[in-house]
Amino acid sequence: MSIIHVLSGPVIGAVIGYCTNYIAVKMLFRPLRPVHLFGRQLPFTPGIIPKGQARLARAIGGVVGDTLLTEEDLQQMLLTEEVQNQLRISLDNLLREKEEVSLKELCLRFTDETGYETGRAVMQEKLTDVVADRVLDMGLGEIISQKVLEAVRQKVSGSLLGMMISGDMLDSFAEPIRSSVDRYLEGNVGALLAPQVSRLWSETEEKHLGEVDQSLREANIDLTEIVMQGYEKLVAAKAADLLGMLHLGKVAEDKVMSLEPEELEKLVMSVMKKELGAVINLGALVGFLIGLLNLIF
């Protein structure tokens, strides 16, 4: 047997395997659009990937929305040391640049008067509720009742009335006093505090940012750190809501669906060109080996 005759089988097998896989890979994309003949769409047109573009878009959207970027991932991204350091620098720069600007003026740069007044009312209400809760937690009813009885004892001590009123009798007044004070506070503490909170807010909003920051620093309170702590709590509490508002999965799906077939082919090939080339070469190798086996057997 001549060498040409021996190699012809494996070479032909390699050519056939190469061409077969080459055509198969090309059919993943080509034709890029449906081909019609006599009013009917020819089978295998368009190619597999253009034809399944909607499924591919949904799959990519699902991966992006459910797996690629999770709530924990977003928190880690927003709370990295680099991000927090940059935010601290920005806040410090803002305090220096806006130290002559009042808190109200600064807020009005980010919203209109109506928005500010709405936010102001909400913040005052929340602040009033927080202070009211703290006041109720202090147990003022018990404190006041004990102080009243202590003052009565001191007032009547050594007098005829003091000798007539026993300690147990005075102690019996403690519970009614405590209950009355607690009931009054529970029903009225918000109304009592609201004007004070409003007055305090009005005084504070007219202060310059630098003045507020200086006052806080004198009390060993760092305004930048307060904002950073609020930022960390906000990210932890609202990361899931932020992801929901971004609709990343839908954005990715719409983006893939908006690609032209040529752009989709370029995208896939940019990722898988090496792998698809290996598939074509593997076809040539398999064809060559089959040709060799035919010679042996």
C-alpha positions in Angstrom: 0.0 0.0 0.0 1.3 3.4 -0.9 1.6 6.1 1.8 -1.1 8.2 0.0 -3.5 5.2 0.0 -2.8 4.6 3.7 -3.3 8.3 4.8 -6.2 9.0 2.5 -8.8 7.4 4.8 -7.7 9.2 8.0 -7.3 12.5 6.1 -10.7 12.2 4.5 -12.2 11.4 7.9 -10.4 14.4 9.4 -11.7 16.7 6.7 -15.3 15.3 7.0 -15.1 15.6 10.9 -13.8 19.2 10.6 -16.3 20.3 8.0 -19.2 18.6 9.9 -18.4 20.3 13.2 -17.6 23.6 11.4 -21.1 23.6 9.8 -22.7 22.6 13.1 -21.0 25.5 14.9 -22.0 27.9 12.2 -25.6 26.7 12.4 -25.6 27.9 16.0 -25.8 31.4 14.5 -26.5 31.2 10.8 -28.6 32.1 9.1 -29.1 35.1 11.4 -32.7 35.6 10.3 -35.5 33.4 9.0 -35.3 32.3 5.4 -38.6 32.0 3.5 -39.3 30.1 0.3 -42.6 30.2 -1.5 -44.1 31.9 1.6 -42.9 29.2 4.0 -40.1 29.4 6.5 -37.4 26.9 5.9 -36.5 24.6 8.7 -33.4 25.4 10.8 -33.7 29.1 10.0 -32.7 31.2 11.8 -29.8 29.5 13.6 -30.2 27.9 17.0 -29.1 30.8 19.1 -31.0 33.6 17.2 -34.1 31.4 17.2 -33.7 30.8 21.0 -32.8 34.4 21.8 -35.9 34.9 23.9 -35.1 31.8 26.0 -31.5 32.8 26.2 -32.5 36.3 27.4 -34.8 34.8 30.1 -32.1 32.5 31.3 -29.5 35.3 31.5 -32.1 37.5 33.3 -32.8 34.7 35.7 -29.2 34.2 36.5 -28.5 37.9 37.0 -31.6 38.5 39.0 -31.4 35.4 41.2 -27.8 34.3 41.4 -25.3 36.7 40.0 -26.1 39.6 42.3 -27.7 38.7 45.6 -28.7 40.9 48.6 -25.5 39.8 50.4 -23.4 40.6 47.3 -24.9 44.1 47.1 -24.3 44.7 50.8 -20.6 43.6 50.5 -20.2 45.9 47.5 -21.7 49.0 49.2 -19.9 48.3 52.5 -16.4 47.6 51.3 -13.6 49.5 53.1 -12.8 51.4 50.0 -16.4 52.6 49.5 -16.8 53.6 53.1 -13.4 55.5 53.2 -14.4 57.4 50.0 -17.8 58.2 51.5 -16.1 59.5 54.7 -13.7 61.7 52.6 -16.7 63.1 50.6 -18.6 63.8 53.8 -15.6 65.6 55.4 -15.2 67.7 52.3 -18.9 68.5 52.2 -18.7 69.7 55.8 -15.8 71.9 55.0 -17.3 73.3 51.8 -20.8 73.9 53.3 -19.9 75.0 56.8 -21.5 78.4 56.3 -24.7 76.9 54.9 -27.6 76.2 57.2 -29.1 72.7 57.5 -32.3 73.9 55.9 -30.5 75.5 53.0 -28.5 72.3 52.4 -31.7 70.2 52.4 -33.4 72.6 50.0 -30.6 72.0 47.5 -31.7 68.4 47.1 -35.5 69.0 47.2 -38.1 71.7 46.9 -39.9 73.6 49.6 -42.9 71.2 49.6 -40.7 68.1 49.7 -38.7 69.7 52.6 -41.8 70.5 54.6 -43.2 67.0 54.1 -39.9 65.5 55.2 -39.7 67.9 58.1 -43.1 66.9 59.3 -42.3 63.2 59.0 -39.0 63.5 60.8 -40.6 65.6 63.6 -43.3 63.0 64.1 -40.8 60.1 64.2 -38.5 62.0 66.6 -41.5 62.8 68.8 -42.5 59.2 68.8 -38.9 58.1 69.7 -38.7 60.6 72.6 -42.2 59.7 73.8 -41.2 56.0 74.0 -38.1 56.9 76.0 -40.2 59.0 78.4 -42.7 56.2 78.9 -39.8 53.8 79.5 -38.5 56.0 82.3 -41.3 54.9 84.6 -42.1 58.5 85.6 -45.3 57.4 87.3 -43.4 55.4 89.9 -40.7 58.1 90.3 -43.3 60.9 90.8 -45.4 58.9 93.2 -42.4 58.2 95.4 -41.2 61.8 95.3 -44.7 63.1 96.2 -45.0 60.7 99.2 -41.5 61.7 100.3 -42.4 65.4 100.1 -45.6 64.7 102.1 -43.7 62.8 104.8 -41.2 65.6 105.1 -44.0 68.2 105.2 -46.0 66.6 108.0 -43.1 65.2 109.9 -43.3 66.1 113.6 -46.8 67.6 113.2 -50.1 66.3 114.6 -51.2 65.3 111.1 -47.9 63.3 110.7 -48.6 61.4 113.9 -52.2 60.7 112.6 -51.1 59.3 109.2 -49.2 56.1 109.4 -46.5 55.0 106.9 -48.8 52.3 105.5 -51.5 54.8 104.9 -49.2 57.0 102.9 -47.9 54.1 100.9 -51.4 53.2 99.9 -51.5 56.4 97.9 -48.5 55.5 95.8 -50.3 53.1 93.4 -53.2 55.5 92.5 -50.7 58.4 91.9 -48.5 56.1 89.8 -51.5 54.9 87.7 -52.8 58.3 87.2 -49.5 59.7 86.0 -48.9 56.8 83.7 -52.4 57.0 82.2 -51.9 60.8 81.6 -48.5 60.4 80.0 -49.7 57.5 77.7 -52.5 59.7 76.4 -50.7 63.1 76.3 -47.0 62.6 76.1 -47.0 63.0 72.3 -49.0 66.2 72.4 -46.7 67.6 75.2 -43.5 66.8 73.4 -44.6 67.8 69.8 -44.2 71.6 70.4 -40.9 71.2 72.1 -39.6 69.0 69.2 -40.9 71.5 66.7 -39.2 74.4 68.4 -35.9 72.4 68.7 -36.1 71.5 65.1 -36.7 75.1 64.1 -33.7 76.2 66.1 -31.5 73.5 64.7 -32.4 73.9 61.0 -31.2 77.5 61.0 -27.8 76.7 62.4 -24.9 76.5 60.0 -23.5 73.1 59.2 -20.1 74.1 60.6 -21.7 75.2 63.8 -23.6 72.0 64.2 -20.5 69.9 63.5 -18.4 71.9 66.0 -21.1 71.5 68.7 -21.2 67.8 68.1 -17.4 67.5 68.2 -17.3 69.4 71.5 -19.6 66.7 72.8 -17.2 64.0 71.3 -19.8 63.2 68.6 -18.5 62.8 65.1 -21.2 63.9 62.5 -19.4 61.9 59.8 -19.5 58.7 61.9 -23.1 59.3 62.7 -23.9 59.5 58.9 -21.7 56.4 58.3 -23.6 54.4 60.9 -26.8 55.5 59.4 -25.5 54.5 55.9 -24.5 51.0 57.2 -27.9 50.5 58.8 -29.7 51.7 55.7 -27.7 49.4 53.4 -28.4 46.4 55.7 -32.1 47.2 55.9 -32.8 48.3 52.3 -30.5 46.1 50.2 -33.3 43.7 49.3 -35.6 46.6 48.4 -32.9 48.3 46.3 -32.3 45.1 44.4 -36.1 44.8 43.8 -36.2 48.4 42.5 -33.2 47.9 40.1 -34.9 44.9 38.4 -31.5 43.7 37.3 -32.9 40.4 35.9 -35.4 42.3 33.7 -32.8 44.8 32.6 -30.4 42.0 31.5 -33.3 40.1 29.7 -34.4 43.3 27.9 -30.8 44.0 26.9 -30.2 40.6 25.4 -33.6 40.8 23.6 -32.7 44.1 22.1 -29.5 42.8 20.5 -29.4 42.4 16.8 -28.5 38.8 15.6 -25.0 40.1 14.5 -24.4 41.6 18.0 -25.6 38.4 19.7 -23.2 36.3 17.6 -20.4 38.7 18.4 -21.2 38.5 22.1 -21.3 34.7 22.3 -18.2 34.3 20.1 -16.3 36.8 22.3 -16.9 34.4 25.2 -16.8 31.0 23.5 -14.6 31.4 20.4 -11.8 29.3 21.8 -14.1 26.6 23.0 -16.0 26.4 19.7 -12.8 26.3 17.8 -11.7 23.4 19.9 -15.0 21.6 19.1 -14.2 22.0 15.3 -10.7 20.7 15.8 -12.0 17.8 17.8 -14.2 16.8 14.9 -11.1 16.7 12.7 -9.3 14.6 15.3 -12.2 12.1 15.7 -12.5 11.8 11.9 -8.8 11.1 11.6 -8.9 8.4 14.3 -12.0 6.8 12.7 -10.1 6.6 9.4 -7.2 4.9 11.2 -9.5 2.4 12.8 -10.9 1.6 9.3 -7.4 0.7 8.1 -6.8 -1.5 11.1 -10.1 -3.4 11.1 
